[in-house]
Amino acid sequence: MFTKKDRKLGVADGKRQYDLPLNRGEGSGFLILLIALMTFLAVLALAVSFVLGAMSERWSSGLENKLTIEIPAETVTETNNGIIIPNEDVKSLTFDIAETIKEHPAVKSAEILSEEEIQALISPWLGDDLSLGDIPLPGLISVQLHVTSPETLRVLEKMVKDISPSARLDTHESWLNDLLRFTGAMQFASLMITLIIGATTVTAVAGAIRSRMAVHKEEVELLHLMGAKDDYITEQFQRHALTLTLQGSVVGVLGGGIIMVLVSLISGETAAALVPDFRLNGLHMVTLFLLPVMACGISALTARHTVLRVLADMP
């Protein structure tokens, strides 16, 4: 049986000993750099996926069971002539609609937005320098429902139309669905990029192991002929692959973490609901910092599978 005292073929630098001088050959530095780059890209791709997921949840929860009722400040007649409704009439219609829909059991609250709040909503589109005092402002009512259903929306729409035929109900579903589809597509793309990075890492590790086995083919065959078991030889290459992968993945995760911190500092705090928040929660951070563990696991399995396939073809 092949024992530790029989290890005479080669000794690596450091405390850990190898029967094969695996860390003496060229190419180790390149593999470390490649794994570092792959891990760095994986960190960024997963971080983008986490941010998009948090943004989608933020949108959905913020608009769940909510709708907006708009009473336009201008109506269009059959001759396509615009008629400006006096502000007092708009306020009166807005108040009547709010008080009427509050009587419906499905309505939890109906709040009329003040002129200052409406101006705050409009100013980002028209600019802060534009005077909004002379612009006719619509009436807006923010409605919170207990439960949203098509029947409830139809009843509320009829109640509103009976008071003001030009009033509109907006459930935010049309543009929200478009945004959710877009973020979902971006999340899918981020996950696909992560899978491609994983596949690239597997290919790189397998190629490096095959190359190292080709360089030390005579030593491997000698160990095989001396009675060393396949698992024993495989352990040599697994340990080597794990060491290189751990070094590269740690560097990649640290580099990705630095980039995320810089992006978070540059973006600052985002109070707007539509703007993504680039800060990650604790679970996301733990997942990203576990990437070296996952990378080492993938590397170990790849190295083992590669070595066993090569050894199976040896006498």
N, C-alpha and C positions, 0 to 999 in steps of 0.2 A: 504493500500500500504506500502511496506517495504521501510523505509527511513533511512538516515544516522544516525539519533539519536537512531535507534533501534539496532545498532551494539554493541552487548554485549557478543557475544560468544567468541571472542578472539581478542587480539590486538597484532600486531607484533611490534618488536623493531624498532625505528626510527620514522620519521614523517609520513610515509604512513601507514594507518591503514587497517587491514584486518578483516573480520568477521570470518575468519578461520586462525588459527596460522600456516600458511604454511611454514614460514621460521624458525620454531622452530624444525622441524623434521630433522632426519639424512638423508643423501643422497644428500643434496644440493651441498656440496663440491665436491662429486664425479661427479655430473652432470656438474658442472662448469669445472672440469678438463677434462672430456670427450669432451665437446664442444670445449674447448681450443685446445685439440689435433686434433680434427676433422678440426677445422678452420686452424690450423697450416699446416696440410697435404694438405688442399684445396689450401692454399696460394702457397705452393711449386708446386703442380700439375698444377695450372693455370699459375704460373711463367714459368714452363718448356714449357707449351703449347705456351705461348707468345713468348718465346725465339726461339722455333722451327719455329713458323710462321714468325718471323722476319728474321730468317736464310733462309727459303725458298724464301721469297720475295727478299732477298739480292742476292741469287743465280740466280733467274729467271731474275731480272732486270739487273744484271751484265753481263749475257750472252744472253740477248735478241737481236736478229738480228745480232749476231756475229758468226764468224767461224774462224778457224785456218787452214792455209795451211802449211803442213810440206814437205820439200824437204829433204829426208833422205841422210845422209852422206855415206850410204852403200847400195848397190844394190845386189840382189841375182839372179844369173844366173839360167838357166835351170838345171845345174848340182849341184845346191845348194851351189855353191861357192860364198862367199861374196867378193865383189869388193868395195874397199874404193874409194870414189869419192874425188878428190883433193878439198881442201877448196876453191880455186879460182873458180872451176867449180860450186860448191854449191852456192857460192855468186853470180855468173853470172846467174845461173838458177833462184835463188831467186829474183834477180833484174828484170829479164825478165818477170817472172810471175806477180810480183807486178805491173809493168808498163802496162802489157797487161790487167789485170782484172780491172784496174782503168778506162779503157775505157767503161766498161759496165755501163749502166745507173743506175743499182740497187746498185752499189758499192758506198758507201759514202766515205770510206777511206780504204787504204791498207798500213799498216805500217810494215816495216821489223824490226824484233827484232835484236838488236845488240848482239855480242858475250857475253858481260857482262850480258845482260838481260837473255840470254839463260842459262848461267852458274848459275845465281841466281835461275832459275827455277829448275835446275838439282841438285844443291848442297844439298838441303834438303834430297834428296833420296840417294845420294852418299856420303854425309858427307862433312863438310867444310875443313877437313884436306887433302882430295884427290886433287891432282893437275890435273886440267882439261885442261892444255895447250896441252897435247899430245893426247887428246881424240877428234876424229872427231865429230864436232858438226853439227847437221842438220840446215837447213835454216827454219826459222819460219816467217810466215806473219800473222799478226792480221788484219782481215778484218771486217769492220763495214758496214752492209747493210742498205739500207733504209727500205726495206720490204723483209722478207724471204718467199720464195715460192718454191715448188718442181721444177718448171720449171726453176727458176733462178739458183737453185743449180745444176741442170743438165747442164745448159749452162756453168756455171763457171767451173764445173768439166771437161767438154770437153776442154775448153780453157786451163786449167792447164795441162791436160794430153797430149795435143798436144805439149806442151813445154817440160814436164818431165813426162814420163809415170809412174815413181815410186812415184811421188808426191801424197799426200793424203789430202783430205779435211775432217775436223772434225767439225761437227756442235754442238758437246757437248751434243746432245740430248740423246744418249744412257745412259751415266753415270748420266746425270742430271736428267732424268726421274727416274732412280733407287733411287737417293738421295731424290727426291721429294716424291716418294712413301714411302720411309723409314720415312722421317720426318712427312708425313701425317699419317702414322700408329702410330707413337709416339704421335702425337697430339690427335688422336682418343683415344689412351690408356689413355692419361692425362685427357681428358674430361670424359671418362668412370669412371676413379678413382674419379673425382670430383663428378659425379652423385652418385657413391656408397657412398662417404662420406656424401652427402646430405641425401641419404636414411637412412644411419646409424644414422644421427642426428635426423631425423624425428622419427625413431624407438625409440631412446633413450628418446626423449622428451615425446613421447606418453606413453612409459613405466613408466617414472617418474610421469607423471600426473595421470595415472591410479593407481599407487602405492600410491601417496599422497591422492587421492580420497578414496582409500580403508582404509587408516589410519584414515581419517576424515569422514568416511561414516556416522556416527551418526549425526555429525554437519551438513553435507550437506543435509541429509534427513530432519533434523529439519528446516533448512532454506527453504527447498522446501515446507514443510508442512505449514510453516508460511506465505507462499505466495510470497516468493522471486522468481522473474522471472529467467528463465534459463540464460538469457543474463547477469543478475546481478551476478549470481554464476560463470558463465563462465569468467566474467571479473576478478574475484579474481584469478583464476588459470592462466589466460592469463598474468596478471601483474607479477605474480610470475615467470612464464616461461620466460617472456621477461627480467626480472632482471637477472636471472641466465645466460641466453643466451648472453646478452650483456656483462656481466663480462667475461665469458669464451671466446667469440669471439674476444673481444678486446685484451685479453692476447695472443690468438693464432695468430692474425694478427701482433702484435708487435714482437712476437717470429719469425714468418716467415720473417718479414722485416729485422730483425737483421741477420738472416741466409743469405738472399739475398745480403745484404750489405757486409758481410764477403766474400761470393763467388765472388762478383764483385771486391773486393779489391785484393783477391788472384789471380784471373784470369788476372787482369789488362786489358789494352787496347789490342784488337786483330785487327791487320791490315790485316791479311790474310783473303781472301774472304771465304775460306772453314771453318774457325773456327767461332763458334757462339759467338756473343757478348752478355754477360750476363747482360747488362744494359737494363732496361725497360724504355719505353717512358712515358710521362705524363698520357696518356689515360690508359695504363696498370696499373700504380700506383694507379690511381683513382679507377679503377675497383677492385683492390685488397683491398684497404682501405674501399670500400663499402661492403665488405663481411660481417661485423657485421650487417649492415642494412638488407642485404638479409637473414642472419641467424636469425635475430630477426623476420623478416616477416614469415619465414618458421616456426619458433617456435610458433609464435602467432596463425597461422592458424592451426597448429597441435594440440595445446592445446585446441583451440576452438572446433575443430572437435571431439577431444577425449572426452571432458567434455560433449558436447551435446549428444553424443552417450550414455554415461553412465547415464546422467540425463533422457534420454528417457525411460530407463528401470526402473526408480524409480516411486513409486506411486505418 
